[in-house]
Amino acid sequence: MNAAKPELKNDRFLRALMGQPVDATPVWMMRQAGRYLPEYRALRAEAGDFLSLCKNADFACEVTLQPLRRYDLDAAILFSDILTIPDAMGLGLYFETGEGPKFEKPVRTEADVTALTVPDMDADLGYVMNAVSTIRSALSGDVPLIGFSGSPWTLATYMIEGGSSKDFRQIKAMMYSTPELLHQVLSVLADSVIAYLNAQIAAGAQAVQIFDTWGGVLSGPCYQIFSLDYMQRIVNGLTRESEGRSVPIILFTKNGGQWLEKMAATGADALGLDWTIEVGQAHSRVGSKVALQGNMDPSVLYADAPTIQAEVGRILADFGSNDGHVFNLGHGIHQFVDPQSAKTFVDAVHDQSAQYH
Amino acid sequence: MNAAKPELKNDRFLRALMGQPVDATPVWMMRQAGRYLPEYRALRAEAGDFLSLCKNADFACEVTLQPLRRYDLDAAILFSDILTIPDAMGLGLYFETGEGPKFEKPVRTEADVTALTVPDMDADLGYVMNAVSTIRSALSGDVPLIGFSGSPWTLATYMIEGGSSKDFRQIKAMMYSTPELLHQVLSVLADSVIAYLNAQIAAGAQAVQIFDTWGGVLSGPCYQIFSLDYMQRIVNGLTRESEGRSVPIILFTKNGGQWLEKMAATGADALGLDWTIEVGQAHSRVGSKVALQGNMDPSVLYADAPTIQAEVGRILADFGSNDGHVFNLGHGIHQFVDPQSAKTFVDAVHDQSAQYH
């Protein structure tokens, strides 16, 4: 399907995700392409708005590469929005300044639910696949490219609330009152995410991450039924090998520290951790069944260099001399962080981790 | 100090908190006096604003009693604001419609920190103690009265951010960059909370709850150092007996499910649980060392009566035939809940729990 790709020069990230030995702990940052970088803000101003950045493959590629020019990162991640799927379903995604994403047509009634169908990956989401292949080509094999999607539960929260939420009133009312309706939404979303991530893999994504940003607002039993079961379906439906190499799957549920054993049982290759769980404790709970990715509090990047270095050192020591660790922040890098602090962070991971490998 | 109080007619709540046998599981709801009740909205409109409700003992008493007239609750909780202490410190608390609490003078610099002192409980917070004794007298021994305070960490987040926050940028920057400055803030706050809760107990509070609403945004090590250690100091400093009876202490850290063992080790009598942890699992982790309070997702109250009853039944069964359970929601009741659903909830706890006692 694609032209022959150049050989991968740095495969630490893919090796660590598969639990294989590496020379130093690989590192990337969630939202590494973003507002904390002046060159990002400049390009966004040129593009006009956030969605225009995502929908133009050249812009998306440029933004994806920006942090790689500054930092010695071990992976690139597709620059895109988490809500491309519901937008492609015709819900009318837009952004209101200071208020985050909104939908013109939130999903509330049975008729709204019945109208939902899996988007056409070429016609409706082809711009994402163009971005993936453009970025792959521009990377020239320097580091692997991560594709991603929101989890069905997380996408459903925005679709049903009509935007961001604090109390998740609408979706939880649906969950407890008419669960079968919510299951119908989640089912269409799971099928959509499978098609979406497989299309990204076909276009050149070398690993994929599922962002379950809002799974942590559920009770244990509800998390299982309304979030994890659908992520399980996705794990079962994804292409696990491409270009002769495994395509690792990373599951990340923010505030999901209590459910790591269940997440590991899905057959995903790695779990993303936020900073509320200690990586050593997490490792002793899931063993070598999955790799672990994380988990420094992004707010540590507001501190001075010695503090950042010490915190990196603490987390590395906590994970110890085991295989299967990808260093990351526990959530996206904040927009007010000094870009120099991100460099301190990335370098600290490489400098201090060699002793554990 | 106080006139002789009438004997307590219903002491299920206090007994359960001390791990003693009861005839049915006691129940109350966080924010049971609040906006979901039309009679509350009417009184608030009459008072003018939220702070006027808190600062007038007759208003505060009336609001506290409103839910007890509707529901068969086993405890009353003082109606007050979580931010009375920083307000008494002179930071200028105010409320902006739709934006929550704000401070005119946020705490940012070393000079701001040095200026903080423990407020005078009579001169600056006497209105709270008046409310406590007025409510105690109006309750006529029907059910016990709970006093409360925010935790030092939680109060500090509002003081340093200047209001609510999503990313806790200011306080975390201080925590990682100049931790000794934050410790100074937390130390003054811990001393203030001790004086504040002891004054509430002297005025008639029969149990106290410490609300650590934002402890869950910390990493494990930071939670220990910046939140739990100060709650420990409070537990050590509180009056544990009054009117010839134990005054139980409840610690509630939202999203603190991972740290229950550490919380139990403080010597508090009970832990509040949000809904992300299963109460049976929590019980097997902490045993009979502490009682447990919780933990139905408040959003279940958006569902129909059979669903509410089934969820109550599931949680009761999960806790099983053990002593030491106080039923509650996992967080405050939402403002859009139908008051009839709260009745369904409270009655379901009493109706279904007798079989376990």
HADDOCK unambig.tbl for C-alpha pairs under 7 A between the chains (distance, minus, plus):
assign (segid A and resid 169 and name CA) (segid B and resid 299 and name CA) 6.72 0.50 0.50
assign (segid A and resid 172 and name CA) (segid B and resid 299 and name CA) 5.98 0.50 0.50
assign (segid A and resid 173 and name CA) (segid B and resid 299 and name CA) 6.54 0.50 0.50
assign (segid A and resid 173 and name CA) (segid B and resid 302 and name CA) 5.17 0.50 0.50
assign (segid A and resid 173 and name CA) (segid B and resid 303 and name CA) 6.10 0.50 0.50
assign (segid A and resid 176 and name CA) (segid B and resid 300 and name CA) 6.07 0.50 0.50
assign (segid A and resid 176 and name CA) (segid B and resid 303 and name CA) 5.35 0.50 0.50
assign (segid A and resid 177 and name CA) (segid B and resid 303 and name CA) 4.62 0.50 0.50
assign (segid A and resid 177 and name CA) (segid B and resid 304 and name CA) 6.36 0.50 0.50
assign (segid A and resid 217 and name CA) (segid B and resid 276 and name CA) 6.97 0.50 0.50
assign (segid A and resid 218 and name CA) (segid B and resid 276 and name CA) 5.93 0.50 0.50
assign (segid A and resid 219 and name CA) (segid B and resid 275 and name CA) 5.20 0.50 0.50
assign (segid A and resid 219 and name CA) (segid B and resid 276 and name CA) 4.19 0.50 0.50
assign (segid A and resid 219 and name CA) (segid B and resid 277 and name CA) 6.55 0.50 0.50
assign (segid A and resid 220 and name CA) (segid B and resid 276 and name CA) 5.73 0.50 0.50
assign (segid A and resid 220 and name CA) (segid B and resid 277 and name CA) 6.32 0.50 0.50
assign (segid A and resid 220 and name CA) (segid B and resid 278 and name CA) 6.55 0.50 0.50
assign (segid A and resid 258 and name CA) (segid B and resid 258 and name CA) 6.71 0.50 0.50
assign (segid A and resid 275 and name CA) (segid B and resid 219 and name CA) 5.18 0.50 0.50
assign (segid A and resid 276 and name CA) (segid B and resid 217 and name CA) 6.99 0.50 0.50
assign (segid A and resid 276 and name CA) (segid B and resid 218 and name CA) 5.95 0.50 0.50
assign (segid A and resid 276 and name CA) (segid B and resid 219 and name CA) 4.21 0.50 0.50
assign (segid A and resid 276 and name CA) (segid B and resid 220 and name CA) 5.74 0.50 0.50
assign (segid A and resid 277 and name CA) (segid B and resid 219 and name CA) 6.57 0.50 0.50
assign (segid A and resid 277 and name CA) (segid B and resid 220 and name CA) 6.33 0.50 0.50
assign (segid A and resid 278 and name CA) (segid B and resid 220 and name CA) 6.56 0.50 0.50
assign (segid A and resid 299 and name CA) (segid B and resid 169 and name CA) 6.71 0.50 0.50
assign (segid A and resid 299 and name CA) (segid B and resid 172 and name CA) 5.98 0.50 0.50
assign (segid A and resid 299 and name CA) (segid B and resid 173 and name CA) 6.55 0.50 0.50
assign (segid A and resid 300 and name CA) (segid B and resid 176 and name CA) 6.07 0.50 0.50
assign (segid A and resid 302 and name CA) (segid B and resid 173 and name CA) 5.17 0.50 0.50
assign (segid A and resid 303 and name CA) (segid B and resid 173 and name CA) 6.10 0.50 0.50
assign (segid A and resid 303 and name CA) (segid B and resid 176 and name CA) 5.33 0.50 0.50
assign (segid A and resid 303 and name CA) (segid B and resid 177 and name CA) 4.63 0.50 0.50
assign (segid A and resid 304 and name CA) (segid B and resid 177 and name CA) 6.35 0.50 0.50
